Amino acid sequence: MTVSLSLSQARRIALAAQGLAKVRPTGPVTSRAVGRTFARIQLVQIDSVNVVARSHYLPFFSRLGNYDPLILQSMASRKPRKMMEYWAHEASFIRPEHFQDLLVWQKRAWVGAHRLDPAVRQDMEDRILIALTSGPPMTASELTAELGHDEDPDRDNWGWNWNIVKRVLEHLFEEGRISAASRTAQFERKYTLTSRVVPDAQPPEGDAEASLDRLMDAAARAHGIGTVRCFSDYFRTPLKAGTGSVQRLVRAGRLERVSVRGWDRETFQHVDATLPRKAAGRALLSPFDSLVFERRRLEELFGFHYRIEIYTPAAKRRFGYYVLPFLLREAIVARVDLKADRISRQLLVRSAFGEMDAPADTAVELAAELRLMATWLGLQEVVVWPAGDLAGALSEALANDGPAPGEYVQPGSPLRGEPGNVALVSPVD
């Protein structure tokens, strides 16, 4: 018999799977806690936009609060590595155990050097591999200098402005022959041989179907509940093949068919998924957070329509440039356009909008979250611009006494802390 779930139950399963259903732990965040969170969500998307913080840092703040991002750098650069870079949902930090399976299923032919003359590409591959074998990890610009390569970047290569060295590097990265040893302060990859990043990497056991089943099982655990489309989107594996994989996982007892009242799509729950009695979390979510990857799922689960407007002309944006959804308990109740102004040491709230059914304590809880984010980012104050229907209430909540750094404010609790760390200002051109 197929289990029937309410929408609220489906939400709580999804939030628990993503580590967003509970109040954050108190006390310092350990590297072990960060590792457990990464093991739960399986991957974090990488993006170069640094308006608030690098996108792969934000999911851990959302789930753990004030933690040290150096923990992630250690996980990605020290042996044995707990995370490594490869293509997954997009460019991502992944768990090394998924690397070989992703090699089977990831095809990103548009990124690298597939359109180069084969002889030119082969010559550059040989030169790069010799340099990386005999030398330390290097960036594309360092390798360009090392090889004595002099060439204008390819202005027609999808706007990336890559020279041949960079294009061949990315081709080798796609093939899994080289990997990222680390990133520079300017966020450039330092390339090295993959054998130096995952020295004990073994070819995947079994056939391609077995590789896909492992990826789909991991995606389903990270979702808790979802459809074939949801699970396939997580690692960006083919939807048609994903349908067969889900059926195999059902037969293996890893997935169970369920129904969610009001949904008309075939839905599955992972055998390890939990259903908490309530969701008590609070989090600002990165635009690239794994909870919001699949927009249709986000809208069906939370009634929240979300689009990233970074590439939308300013005059046509509805909510702002870098807008973070605000999760409160089991609903997404608001969205804020944020910018970390590191020169003035201010967290700028350039707009704040509440959802139609946002609870009465939305501004108070959002104020507490913004204070915590400012503390984590090393900023001194939160500055609210008067854009959006929530801006006034948010400014008032911030102007009142606030919580101690890292403290979670229960609904209905009075805020306390240092006054005077908020300003409501008009933006200056």
Disulfide bonds with the S-S distance in Angstrom:
none
